[in-house]
Structures are given as structure tokens and as C-alpha cells.
């Protein structure tokens, strides 16, 4: 016997649109209104074989269940999430992603440290697509990627102008100058080449020495950069004096101010000689073969001396015989002392007169002087006891 048409229609309307889902309608629907859907707190998605963890717990049903037949929903990540990696990294999304957030970078960063290119410095804060740019069909975006700097920084290499690495023949190994923290703070280790940067050289920009944008085969001689300073120097005139073009003989890299080591010339500068200017001794502009005798510089002092008159007395021109006899050149008038061979008799007995010749030599006669010349009446009883022969 066939059922009435209205009975068949009622049975069709009561059939669940969710297929074989074995749940009471009240789990999601209210008796006073079929919509909106409200999921009962008693509903446990884990019993259906897929626990809702992390962000899955706040997602709407239709986010994963595109069809009302809930049994047809897959449990693989790729069922809901498009694999932007095109299967290069496998089907297990949980290797890099977590249910908390699909863009949670913590697992990705940890995983990257196990690859051929651990992330350091600024690389750690970059978006993945900064290095893993979309590749053409058949190309790979995430695996077998280059680990060289130039693999990502070709544009920066080609666009650099101060200096121009392409024109300068720079290697494409960016890490020789650039760090991973900040790209613009380039620091080339100049000690790796045959010219270590010291003193003021450390503070000048590259272009001051590499003016022609050449960075290989550059001469390391000082004059290669300082030829103009050498030619224009007038005190002393380097060209006229024939001074060597090796600037380091007199100049240091800390300051261009000259500080020649005079010990190398065989004439050690002591006392006042250390503060004298070069032209005081080399006033004629001659620096090679200059005599080392005192009188070569002090002849005028010798000729003009009047107390006593050195020239009239025909004294020897070996200044150190009397002046600074101890070898101290601090002052011309300090420490004037005749050696004992000139004053053998008075070397001990007239210590008080040392340094003041005029106390005994009242005239310019320095060749002979007796006790009676100074002691009136002549009485040498004390001196005779000491061996005086007046």
C-alpha cells in the first residue's frame, strides 16, 4: 500500500542534510529557530577523530566543512590550507606551522637553524618571501636555494656606487665587507690585504685612496696617495733636499706632522737638540752628509764668545770639551766645565771657582796664572803643604 503524498513529503523534509552524522539536532540547532547555529558546550569534536586545537577551536564550521555532509571533510592540513610550498617541504605542515597560528614563525625559525643556512642577525626578522620569492613553473622556491650572499643581494651589489663593487672588481662574497645585522654598515677588513689601516687611515672613506674606483693592484707606497703633499712641502723642501719619497721615514699614520727618528742618521738628538727645528741645523736645505761636529752648527757661537774670547785664545773648536762635558746638551750656558787636564793643580782646591773663569783669569791670559797673581801678600804656606810650586 502506498503512502499519501503529504506523508512522503514530510519524511523527505526530515532527512538530515549532514549525511550519516550521528548527532542530535539540538547539539547545534535551537527549537525556536533553526538558525543561527549555536554549538553546544557538550559537543566534543575530538570524539569524531579531529580535536579542535589552537585557532581551529575558534574557526567556523563552514571554514573546514565546505559541504553540509560533514563526514566528507578531510583531516590533512592540505584539505583546508593551500600548499604554497608546492609539496617541496612535504605534506606535514606541523613541521613548521602550529595550530595556534598558521603564521607562527617560532617553529619555522627553529627548523631553519637545521638547514644549510641558519638565520642570523637581520635575517631572523625577514619575511620568508623576502628570500623565498615565487619561482617559475618547474623551479624550486624553498629547497635547493642558494646560500651565497649574492643569491639574494644581486640587486644591492649591482646598485652600489660608493664604492662601485662591479667597477672595482670586488668579489661577490658580501660578508667580506657587510655584516648580517645592518647592510649599510660595511667594514672591509683591510688587514686581509697587504696594507693594514692604522691611525688616521682608519677614519677616511674608501674613495679618498681608491679615487679611480680601483680596489685591486693598488700601490701600497705612501707617495702613491701623498705625492702632492711631498711635492708641495717647503719646510723643508723635500724635492730640493732630495728627501726619500718613503713618507714613513718621518711621518706616522696618526698625524701628518713629521717626527723623524734622528737616531737612524747616527746623530742622536738629546737635550735642546730635541726641540730644535730641522732648519736650525739644516738651514741650507741639505739633509744628507751634514757634519756631526758641534762647530758645524755653533761656529758663530764660538767666534762671538767674549768671556773668554775663544777665537783670540785659539781654543779648540770641540765644544763638548767645556760645554756640557757630561754629554748633556740641555743648555749652551749650563754645565761649563774644563776637564782636569787643563786645571790639574786646581781641580780639587778651587772647586768654588768652577764655572766662573773670571775669578782667577782677570785678563785674557789663560795660559799662565800663579798664586801670587791673586793672593796678596803671596802666601802659599797652605798650598806648599799640599805640594804647590809657585
C-alpha positions in Angstrom: 0.0 0.0 0.0 1.4 3.4 -0.9 1.7 6.3 1.5 -0.2 9.5 1.0 1.8 12.2 -0.9 1.9 14.6 2.1 3.4 11.8 4.3 6.2 11.2 1.8 6.9 14.9 1.6 7.2 15.1 5.4 9.7 12.3 5.5 11.8 13.9 2.8 12.0 17.1 4.8 13.1 15.4 8.0 16.1 13.8 6.4 19.4 15.2 7.8 21.4 17.3 5.3 24.6 16.2 7.2 24.6 12.7 5.9 25.4 10.0 8.4 26.3 12.4 11.2 25.1 10.7 14.4 24.3 13.7 16.5 21.1 15.1 17.9 19.9 18.2 16.1 19.8 20.1 19.4 23.6 19.9 19.6 23.8 22.7 17.1 20.2 23.9 16.5 17.6 25.5 18.8 14.0 24.6 18.9 12.9 28.2 18.5 14.9 28.8 15.3 16.9 26.6 13.0 19.4 29.4 12.5 21.7 30.8 13.7 23.6 27.7 14.7 24.9 27.5 18.2 27.2 24.7 19.1 26.5 23.1 22.5 29.3 23.2 25.0 28.8 19.5 25.4 29.9 18.9 21.8 33.4 17.3 21.7 34.9 17.4 18.2 37.8 15.1 19.4 35.4 12.2 19.6 34.9 12.5 15.8 38.6 11.9 15.2 39.9 15.5 15.0 40.5 17.6 18.1 40.0 21.3 17.6 43.3 22.8 19.0 44.5 26.4 18.8 43.0 28.5 16.2 40.9 25.6 15.0 38.7 26.0 18.1 37.5 29.5 17.1 37.0 28.8 13.4 33.5 28.5 12.0 32.2 25.1 10.9 32.0 26.2 7.3 35.7 27.1 7.3 36.5 23.4 7.1 33.2 21.9 6.2 32.5 23.4 2.8 29.8 20.8 2.3 26.9 20.1 4.7 28.0 16.4 4.6 30.4 16.8 7.5 31.7 13.2 7.1 33.3 14.2 3.8 35.8 16.7 5.4 39.5 15.6 5.2 41.8 15.7 8.2 45.0 16.6 6.3 46.2 20.2 6.5 46.1 20.5 2.7 42.4 19.7 2.9 41.9 23.3 4.1 45.2 25.0 3.6 46.6 25.6 0.1 50.2 24.3 0.0 52.1 27.4 -1.1 55.2 25.3 -0.9 54.0 23.1 -3.8 54.9 19.9 -1.9 58.6 21.0 -1.8 58.6 20.6 2.0 56.3 17.5 2.3 52.7 17.2 3.4 53.2 17.6 7.2 52.5 21.2 7.8 53.1 20.8 11.6 56.9 20.6 10.9 56.8 24.4 10.6 53.3 25.5 11.5 51.4 25.2 14.7 47.6 25.1 15.3 47.9 28.3 17.4 48.6 30.4 14.3 49.3 29.3 10.7 51.9 32.1 10.5 53.6 31.3 13.8 57.2 31.8 13.0 58.8 30.1 16.0 58.7 26.6 14.6 59.8 27.8 11.2 62.8 29.7 12.7 63.8 26.7 14.7 63.6 24.5 11.7 65.6 26.9 9.6 68.6 26.6 12.0 68.9 22.9 10.9 69.3 23.8 7.3 72.4 24.8 5.3 71.6 28.5 6.0 71.0 29.2 9.7 69.3 32.5 10.2 71.4 35.2 11.9 71.1 38.9 12.5 68.6 40.7 10.3 67.8 37.5 8.5 65.8 36.4 11.5 63.3 39.2 11.2 62.7 38.9 7.5 59.5 37.5 6.0 60.0 34.2 4.3 59.1 35.6 0.9 62.0 38.0 1.1 64.3 35.2 0.2 61.9 32.5 -1.0 60.4 34.5 -3.8 57.9 32.7 -6.1 59.7 30.6 -8.7 58.6 29.9 -12.2 56.8 26.6 -13.0 59.3 23.8 -12.6 61.5 25.9 -10.3 62.0 25.5 -6.6 61.2 28.1 -4.1 62.1 26.6 -0.7 64.6 23.8 -1.3 67.9 23.8 -3.1 68.0 27.6 -2.7 71.5 29.3 -3.0 73.2 30.1 0.4 75.6 32.7 -1.1 75.0 36.3 -0.3 74.8 37.2 -4.0 72.0 34.8 -4.4 69.7 37.3 -2.7 71.7 40.5 -2.9 72.5 40.8 -6.6 70.5 44.0 -6.9 72.4 45.6 -4.0 75.7 44.6 -5.4 74.9 46.0 -8.9 73.4 49.2 -7.5 76.2 50.1 -5.0 78.1 53.2 -6.1 80.3 54.3 -3.1 82.3 52.4 -3.9 81.1 50.6 -7.1 81.9 46.9 -6.5 81.5 45.9 -10.1 83.9 48.6 -11.4 86.3 47.9 -8.6 86.4 44.2 -9.2 85.0 43.4 -5.8 84.3 39.7 -5.0 80.7 38.8 -4.8 81.1 37.4 -1.3 79.3 40.2 0.5 80.3 39.0 4.0 83.9 40.3 3.4 82.5 43.8 4.0 78.9 43.5 5.2 77.6 42.0 8.4 74.3 40.3 8.8 73.0 42.9 11.3 72.9 46.0 9.1 73.6 46.1 5.4 74.7 49.7 5.2 77.4 49.4 7.8 80.1 47.9 5.6 83.5 47.4 7.1 86.2 45.8 5.0 89.0 44.1 6.9 91.9 45.8 5.3 94.4 43.7 7.3 93.5 40.8 4.9 95.4 42.6 2.2 99.0 43.9 2.2 98.1 47.3 3.6 96.7 47.4 7.1 94.8 50.5 8.1 96.3 52.3 11.1 95.9 55.7 12.7 94.1 58.3 10.5 93.8 55.8 7.7 91.1 54.0 9.6 88.7 57.0 9.6 88.9 58.1 5.9 86.3 56.9 3.3 87.5 54.3 0.8 87.1 56.8 -2.1 90.0 59.0 -0.8 92.5 56.4 -1.6 90.7 54.4 -4.3 89.8 57.5 -6.4 89.6 55.7 -9.7 87.2 53.1 -8.2 90.0 50.5 -8.5 90.5 48.3 -5.5 92.9 45.6 -6.7 96.5 46.2 -7.6 96.7 49.5 -5.8 100.3 50.6 -4.9 101.0 50.4 -1.1 103.7 53.1 -1.1 102.9 56.3 0.8 103.7 58.5 -2.1 101.0 56.7 -4.2 98.5 58.8 -2.3 100.7 61.6 -0.8 102.6 62.7 -3.9 101.1 66.1 -3.8 102.0 66.6 -0.1 105.5 65.6 -0.9 105.9 68.0 -3.8 104.3 71.0 -2.0 106.2 70.7 1.3 108.5 73.6 1.7 109.8 73.3 5.3 111.9 71.5 4.4 111.5 71.4 0.6 111.5 67.6 0.0 112.2 67.7 -3.7 115.1 70.2 -3.4 116.6 68.3 -0.4 116.3 65.0 -2.2 114.5 63.5 0.7 113.2 59.9 0.2 109.6 59.5 -1.0 109.1 56.9 1.7 106.9 59.1 3.9 107.0 56.6 6.8 110.7 57.6 7.4 109.5 60.8 9.1 105.7 60.7 9.2 103.4 58.4 11.2 99.8 57.4 10.3 98.3 59.1 13.4 99.2 62.6 12.2 100.9 64.0 9.2 103.2 66.1 11.4 106.7 64.8 10.9 108.6 63.0 13.7 111.9 61.8 12.2 113.9 59.3 14.2 117.2 61.0 14.2 118.9 58.0 15.7 118.8 56.4 12.3 121.1 59.1 11.0 123.8 58.4 13.5 123.3 61.7 15.4 121.2 61.2 18.5 119.1 64.2 19.5 119.5 65.0 23.2 118.6 67.9 25.4 117.8 71.1 23.5 118.5 69.4 20.2 115.2 67.5 20.5 113.2 70.7 20.4 115.1 72.5 17.6 113.5 72.7 14.2 115.0 70.9 11.3 116.0 74.2 9.6 118.1 75.2 12.7 120.7 72.7 11.6 119.7 72.0 8.0 119.1 75.7 7.1 120.9 75.1 3.8 118.3 72.5 2.8 120.9 69.7 2.8 119.9 66.7 4.8 122.4 64.1 3.6 126.1 64.2 4.7 125.6 67.0 7.2 128.6 67.1 9.6 128.0 65.9 13.1 130.7 68.1 14.8 129.3 70.8 17.1 131.1 73.7 15.4 129.3 72.9 12.1 126.3 74.5 13.7 127.9 76.5 16.5 130.7 78.3 14.7 129.1 81.6 15.2 128.7 81.0 18.9 132.4 80.1 19.0 133.5 83.3 17.2 131.3 85.6 19.2 132.2 84.3 22.6 134.0 87.0 24.6 134.2 85.7 28.1 136.6 84.3 27.4 137.3 85.1 23.7 137.6 81.7 22.2 138.9 82.8 18.8 141.6 85.1 20.3 142.8 82.3 22.6 142.8 79.8 19.7 140.8 77.4 21.8 139.9 74.1 20.2 136.5 74.0 18.4 135.5 70.8 20.1 132.6 72.4 22.1 131.9 69.5 24.2 135.4 69.9 25.8 133.9 72.6 28.1 130.2 72.8 27.3 128.1 70.1 28.8 131.1 68.0 29.2 129.0 65.3 30.7 127.2 64.8 27.4 124.1 66.8 28.4 123.0 69.2 25.7 120.2 70.8 27.6 121.5 74.4 27.6 124.6 76.1 26.0 125.5 78.1 29.1 124.8 75.3 31.6 127.5 73.0 33.0 130.6 74.8 31.5 133.4 72.7 33.0 137.1 72.5 31.9 138.4 69.0 32.0 141.1 68.1 34.6 144.0 68.2 32.1 143.5 72.0 31.9 143.3 72.6 35.6 145.3 69.7 37.1 146.6 71.8 40.0 143.3 73.4 40.9 140.9 70.6 40.0 140.2 70.0 43.7 141.4 73.1 45.6 139.4 75.7 43.8 136.0 74.0 43.5 134.3 77.2 44.4 135.6 79.0 41.3 134.4 76.3 38.9 132.2 77.7 36.1 133.4 81.3 36.6 136.7 81.7 34.8 137.0 85.4 35.5 137.5 84.8 39.3 141.1 83.7 38.5 141.7 84.9 34.9 141.3 88.6 35.4 142.9 89.2 31.9 142.6 87.3 28.7 145.8 85.4 29.6 144.5 81.9 30.2 147.9 80.2 29.6 149.6 81.1 32.9 148.3 82.1 36.3 150.1 81.8 39.7 149.1 82.0 43.3 150.7 85.5 43.7 148.6 86.8 40.9 145.5 86.5 43.2 146.8 86.2 46.8 148.4 89.3 48.4 150.8 89.1 50.1 151.9 86.0 48.3 151.5 83.3 50.9 151.3 79.7 49.8 152.1 78.1 53.1 148.9 76.1 52.8 149.3 75.3 49.2 153.0 74.4 49.7 152.0 71.9 52.3 149.8 70.4 49.6 152.6 70.5 47.0 152.1 73.9 45.5 155.2 75.0 43.5 154.7 78.8 42.9 
